[in-house]
């Protein structure tokens, strides 16, 4: 009798553990590189300028990012002319990233150079 109860408890615990596992495709508040896949990240097969991120070494187009105009993409500091940082949450869906949260971080200012000898 005790063996049956013990086995039942182990079985239920196993199902609960499996059911509460984290989604391995999910990312939360991850700092990533963001840029135009075609112009900056070597994705020549993409048709046009699209926002992409580099997540765990893989370049992925982003669905759900703030849509930027062509003017914004190609302006100084735009994603077609520079690689920026972004903070993202979301999940992988095949070869794309579905963003539930997207924050393009401000451009990093370069450190001012000091005159020689200082």
MDAnalysis code that builds the backbone (N, CA, C; Angstrom):
import MDAnalysis as mda
import numpy as np

u = mda.Universe.empty(354, n_residues=118, atom_resindex=np.repeat(np.arange(118), 3), trajectory=True)
u.add_TopologyAttr("name", ["N", "CA", "C"] * 118)
u.add_TopologyAttr("resid", np.arange(1, 119))
u.add_TopologyAttr("resname", ["UNK", "UNK", "UNK", "UNK", "UNK", "UNK", "UNK", "UNK", "UNK", "UNK", "UNK", "UNK", "UNK", "UNK", "UNK", "UNK", "UNK", "UNK", "UNK", "UNK", "UNK", "UNK", "UNK", "UNK", "UNK", "UNK", "UNK", "UNK", "UNK", "UNK", "UNK", "UNK", "UNK", "UNK", "UNK", "UNK", "UNK", "UNK", "UNK", "UNK", "UNK", "UNK", "UNK", "UNK", "UNK", "UNK", "UNK", "UNK", "UNK", "UNK", "UNK", "UNK", "UNK", "UNK", "UNK", "UNK", "UNK", "UNK", "UNK", "UNK", "UNK", "UNK", "UNK", "UNK", "UNK", "UNK", "UNK", "UNK", "UNK", "UNK", "UNK", "UNK", "UNK", "UNK", "UNK", "UNK", "UNK", "UNK", "UNK", "UNK", "UNK", "UNK", "UNK", "UNK", "UNK", "UNK", "UNK", "UNK", "UNK", "UNK", "UNK", "UNK", "UNK", "UNK", "UNK", "UNK", "UNK", "UNK", "UNK", "UNK", "UNK", "UNK", "UNK", "UNK", "UNK", "UNK", "UNK", "UNK", "UNK", "UNK", "UNK", "UNK", "UNK", "UNK", "UNK", "UNK", "UNK", "UNK"])
u.atoms.positions = np.array([
    [0.828, -1.199, 0.000],
    [0.000, 0.000, 0.000],
    [0.871, 1.261, 0.000],
    [1.864, 1.299, 0.898],
    [2.743, 2.460, 0.972],
    [3.526, 2.651, -0.317],
    [3.892, 1.563, -0.970],
    [4.635, 1.641, -2.222],
    [3.785, 2.284, -3.310],
    [2.492, 1.951, -3.350],
    [1.594, 2.544, -4.345],
    [1.436, 4.043, -4.110],
    [1.292, 4.440, -2.866],
    [1.154, 5.870, -2.551],
    [2.431, 6.612, -2.908],
    [3.583, 6.021, -2.555],
    [4.874, 6.634, -2.856],
    [5.054, 6.781, -4.370],
    [4.701, 5.752, -5.130],
    [4.807, 5.798, -6.592],
    [3.891, 6.864, -7.180],
    [2.679, 6.968, -6.631],
    [1.730, 7.974, -7.101],
    [2.255, 9.383, -6.838],
    [2.840, 9.598, -5.676],
    [3.409, 10.920, -5.344],
    [4.546, 11.251, -6.292],
    [5.423, 10.295, -6.575],
    [6.528, 10.525, -7.510],
    [6.009, 10.851, -8.910],
    [4.983, 10.132, -9.336],
    [4.400, 10.355, -10.650],
    [3.798, 11.755, -10.754],
    [3.034, 12.166, -9.766],
    [2.414, 13.500, -9.760],
    [3.478, 14.582, -9.711],
    [4.497, 14.398, -8.878],
    [5.591, 15.375, -8.778],
    [6.296, 15.523, -10.124],
    [6.504, 14.412, -10.818],
    [7.151, 14.453, -12.135],
    [6.345, 15.248, -13.138],
    [5.023, 15.050, -13.170],
    [4.166, 15.799, -14.088],
    [4.162, 17.288, -13.759],
    [4.127, 17.614, -12.480],
    [4.143, 19.024, -12.074],
    [5.448, 19.670, -12.493],
    [6.566, 18.983, -12.274],
    [7.880, 19.520, -12.636],
    [7.981, 19.749, -14.135],
    [7.521, 18.795, -14.925],
    [7.563, 18.945, -16.380],
    [6.655, 20.068, -16.849],
    [5.517, 20.207, -16.243],
    [4.558, 21.231, -16.638],
    [4.996, 22.632, -16.269],
    [5.844, 22.770, -15.261],
    [6.279, 24.090, -14.810],
    [7.633, 24.482, -15.367],
    [8.165, 23.717, -16.281],
    [9.469, 24.030, -16.846],
    [9.423, 25.339, -17.620],
    [10.565, 25.999, -17.696],
    [10.609, 27.270, -18.412],
    [10.690, 27.026, -19.915],
    [10.218, 27.977, -20.684],
    [10.256, 27.902, -22.134],
    [11.671, 28.219, -22.584],
    [12.361, 27.235, -23.151],
    [13.758, 27.429, -23.533],
    [13.899, 28.419, -24.681],
    [12.812, 28.726, -25.376],
    [12.851, 29.693, -26.466],
    [12.562, 31.111, -25.994],
    [12.241, 31.278, -24.719],
    [11.871, 32.591, -24.193],
    [13.103, 33.348, -23.705],
    [13.061, 34.665, -23.880],
    [14.118, 35.566, -23.431],
    [13.448, 36.723, -22.727],
    [14.029, 37.159, -21.623],
    [13.453, 38.282, -20.901],
    [14.529, 39.305, -20.571],
    [14.279, 40.553, -20.978],
    [15.181, 41.682, -20.716],
    [16.625, 41.388, -21.099],
    [16.811, 40.803, -22.264],
    [18.150, 40.462, -22.740],
    [18.726, 41.618, -23.546],
    [19.984, 41.927, -23.297],
    [20.691, 42.970, -24.033],
    [21.264, 42.340, -25.297],
    [20.898, 42.876, -26.460],
    [21.307, 42.306, -27.741],
    [21.808, 43.405, -28.674],
    [22.480, 43.001, -29.744],
    [22.810, 43.916, -30.830],
    [21.598, 44.004, -31.732],
    [21.309, 45.217, -32.222],
    [20.170, 45.416, -33.119],
    [20.633, 46.259, -34.296],
    [20.209, 45.891, -35.491],
    [20.579, 46.638, -36.682],
    [19.749, 46.146, -37.863],
    [20.015, 46.718, -39.023],
    [19.376, 46.255, -40.251],
    [20.056, 44.959, -40.677],
    [19.264, 43.927, -40.887],
    [19.818, 42.643, -41.276],
    [20.577, 42.714, -42.591],
    [20.033, 43.410, -43.568],
    [20.655, 43.472, -44.885],
    [21.851, 44.431, -44.911],
    [21.693, 45.626, -44.344],
    [22.741, 46.648, -44.443],
    [23.926, 46.404, -43.509],
    [23.683, 45.860, -42.328],
    [24.739, 45.761, -41.323],
    [25.080, 44.340, -40.884],
    [24.142, 43.406, -41.008],
    [24.364, 42.084, -40.413],
    [24.514, 40.956, -41.426],
    [24.737, 41.308, -42.695],
    [25.066, 40.314, -43.703],
    [23.926, 39.445, -44.200],
    [22.686, 39.837, -43.949],
    [21.530, 39.046, -44.371],
    [21.090, 39.488, -45.774],
    [21.881, 39.169, -46.765],
    [21.640, 39.628, -48.136],
    [20.383, 39.021, -48.750],
    [19.867, 37.940, -48.181],
    [18.658, 37.308, -48.712],
    [17.386, 38.042, -48.287],
    [17.489, 38.962, -47.313],
    [16.313, 39.727, -46.898],
    [15.973, 40.761, -47.961],
    [14.697, 40.952, -48.166],
    [14.221, 41.925, -49.152],
    [13.939, 43.241, -48.448],
    [14.862, 44.154, -48.502],
    [14.667, 45.454, -47.886],
    [15.281, 45.540, -46.505],
    [15.120, 46.707, -45.920],
    [15.707, 47.007, -44.621],
    [14.752, 46.576, -43.504],
    [15.183, 45.598, -42.724],
    [14.371, 45.050, -41.641],
    [15.176, 45.039, -40.349],
    [14.506, 45.296, -39.242],
    [15.155, 45.239, -37.942],
    [15.480, 43.789, -37.600],
    [16.732, 43.556, -37.226],
    [17.208, 42.241, -36.809],
    [17.948, 42.385, -35.492],
    [18.054, 41.290, -34.763],
    [18.885, 41.261, -33.563],
    [19.877, 40.111, -33.681],
    [20.919, 40.189, -32.890],
    [21.851, 39.076, -32.757],
    [21.604, 38.494, -31.366],
    [21.056, 37.290, -31.339],
    [20.714, 36.622, -30.087],
    [21.447, 35.291, -30.035],
    [22.314, 35.139, -29.061],
    [23.110, 33.918, -28.896],
    [23.865, 33.579, -30.180],
    [24.414, 34.609, -30.824],
    [25.229, 34.417, -32.019],
    [24.452, 34.220, -33.305],
    [23.141, 34.286, -33.253],
    [22.310, 34.069, -34.445],
    [21.577, 35.354, -34.812],
    [21.605, 35.707, -36.099],
    [20.911, 36.898, -36.589],
    [19.458, 36.521, -36.872],
    [18.526, 37.283, -36.247],
    [17.101, 36.977, -36.368],
    [16.300, 38.228, -36.697],
    [15.417, 38.179, -37.695],
    [14.503, 39.294, -37.911],
    [13.540, 39.395, -36.731],
    [13.137, 40.618, -36.426],
    [12.290, 40.870, -35.264],
    [10.870, 41.202, -35.708],
    [9.911, 40.506, -35.140],
    [8.494, 40.796, -35.325],
    [8.019, 41.423, -34.024],
    [7.419, 42.609, -34.122],
    [6.930, 43.272, -32.924],
    [7.822, 44.411, -32.449],
    [8.897, 44.693, -33.182],
    [9.746, 45.835, -32.839],
    [9.067, 47.107, -33.324],
    [9.471, 48.217, -32.750],
    [8.949, 49.499, -33.215],
    [9.304, 49.653, -34.689],
    [8.319, 49.897, -35.498],
    [8.526, 50.048, -36.944],
    [9.154, 51.407, -37.220],
    [10.322, 51.388, -37.855],
    [11.010, 52.624, -38.204],
    [10.822, 52.905, -39.689],
    [10.708, 54.182, -40.028],
    [10.576, 54.560, -41.435],
    [11.935, 54.392, -42.120],
    [11.924, 54.396, -43.456],
    [13.179, 54.315, -44.206],
    [14.087, 55.492, -43.863],
    [13.493, 56.660, -43.649],
    [14.273, 57.833, -43.246],
    [14.965, 57.593, -41.920],
    [14.213, 57.073, -40.943],
    [14.785, 56.798, -39.617],
    [15.859, 55.710, -39.688],
    [15.627, 54.690, -40.512],
    [16.594, 53.598, -40.631],
    [17.926, 54.079, -41.206],
    [17.855, 55.055, -42.147],
    [19.065, 55.509, -42.836],
    [19.640, 56.815, -42.289],
    [19.023, 57.378, -41.280],
    [19.528, 58.617, -40.664],
    [20.778, 58.299, -39.841],
    [21.566, 59.321, -39.508],
    [22.715, 59.081, -38.623],
    [22.243, 58.407, -37.336],
    [22.891, 57.323, -36.973],
    [22.487, 56.561, -35.801],
    [21.389, 55.557, -36.075],
    [20.872, 55.530, -37.314],
    [19.817, 54.588, -37.688],
    [20.349, 53.175, -37.819],
    [19.446, 52.217, -37.867],
    [19.840, 50.813, -37.878],
    [20.512, 50.369, -39.172],
    [20.373, 51.152, -40.240],
    [21.045, 50.794, -41.492],
    [22.482, 51.313, -41.540],
    [22.815, 52.218, -40.648],
    [24.160, 52.799, -40.673],
    [24.978, 52.469, -39.427],
    [24.376, 51.843, -38.439],
    [25.118, 51.487, -37.232],
    [24.474, 50.285, -36.543],
    [25.247, 49.632, -35.727],
    [24.732, 48.536, -34.909],
    [24.490, 49.108, -33.517],
    [23.267, 48.984, -33.052],
    [22.860, 49.549, -31.763],
    [22.641, 48.431, -30.758],
    [22.371, 48.814, -29.522],
    [21.990, 47.858, -28.492],
    [20.500, 48.012, -28.228],
    [19.876, 46.902, -27.898],
    [18.457, 46.910, -27.553],
    [18.240, 45.950, -26.389],
    [17.195, 46.216, -25.625],
    [16.788, 45.306, -24.559],
    [15.481, 44.683, -25.012],
    [15.466, 43.347, -25.077],
    [14.306, 42.661, -25.631],
    [13.789, 41.574, -24.706],
    [12.501, 41.320, -24.833],
    [11.852, 40.153, -24.241],
    [11.003, 39.551, -25.344],
    [10.879, 38.240, -25.334],
    [10.081, 37.577, -26.347],
    [10.496, 36.131, -26.490],
    [10.245, 35.565, -27.668],
    [10.605, 34.166, -27.875],
    [10.940, 33.902, -29.328],
    [11.703, 32.841, -29.528],
    [12.046, 32.399, -30.874],
    [10.845, 31.727, -31.507],
    [10.669, 31.978, -32.799],
    [9.622, 31.327, -33.582],
    [10.264, 30.941, -34.902],
    [10.843, 29.761, -34.948],
    [11.584, 29.344, -36.136],
    [12.833, 30.194, -36.275],
    [12.951, 30.885, -37.405],
    [14.109, 31.735, -37.663],
    [13.797, 33.212, -37.479],
    [12.881, 33.537, -36.563],
    [12.577, 34.931, -36.273],
    [12.340, 35.091, -34.775],
    [12.398, 36.337, -34.309],
    [12.197, 36.627, -32.895],
    [10.903, 37.398, -32.735],
    [9.987, 36.882, -31.932],
    [8.718, 37.547, -31.661],
    [8.891, 38.383, -30.396],
    [8.974, 39.686, -30.561],
    [9.233, 40.576, -29.431],
    [7.947, 40.917, -28.694],
    [7.934, 40.671, -27.404],
    [6.832, 41.136, -26.571],
    [7.214, 42.456, -25.913],
    [8.519, 42.720, -25.863],
    [9.036, 43.982, -25.332],
    [10.267, 44.345, -26.152],
    [10.333, 45.608, -26.555],
    [11.420, 46.076, -27.423],
    [11.817, 47.473, -26.988],
    [13.083, 47.658, -26.637],
    [13.583, 48.983, -26.269],
    [14.927, 49.200, -26.945],
    [14.948, 50.074, -27.931],
    [16.192, 50.442, -28.598],
    [16.909, 51.434, -27.693],
    [18.109, 51.091, -27.268],
    [18.827, 51.930, -26.319],
    [19.480, 53.111, -27.034],
    [19.702, 54.211, -26.305],
    [20.338, 55.384, -26.915],
    [21.730, 55.032, -27.441],
    [22.139, 55.777, -28.442],
    [23.491, 55.597, -28.978],
    [24.503, 55.820, -27.874],
    [25.520, 54.988, -27.865],
    [26.590, 55.184, -26.899],
    [27.481, 56.307, -27.406],
    [27.793, 57.230, -26.519],
    [28.681, 58.318, -26.899],
    [30.119, 57.820, -26.767],
    [30.906, 58.159, -27.763],
    [32.308, 57.764, -27.701],
    [33.000, 58.604, -26.644],
    [33.979, 57.993, -25.987],
    [34.748, 58.726, -24.988],
    [35.531, 59.816, -25.684],
    [35.539, 61.026, -25.097],
    [36.317, 62.086, -25.722],
    [37.793, 61.731, -25.676],
    [38.480, 62.001, -26.769],
    [39.900, 61.689, -26.794],
    [40.672, 62.815, -26.130],
    [41.686, 62.405, -25.392],
    [42.517, 63.396, -24.696],
    [43.702, 63.753, -25.562],
    [44.172, 64.977, -25.447],
    [45.372, 65.343, -26.215],
    [46.538, 64.454, -25.796],
    [47.463, 64.273, -26.712],
    [48.642, 63.446, -26.436],
    [49.351, 63.956, -25.184],
    [49.852, 63.029, -24.390],
    [50.592, 63.411, -23.185],
    [49.715, 63.601, -21.963],
    [48.421, 63.411, -22.061],
    [47.542, 63.572, -20.901],
    [47.024, 62.263, -20.417],
])
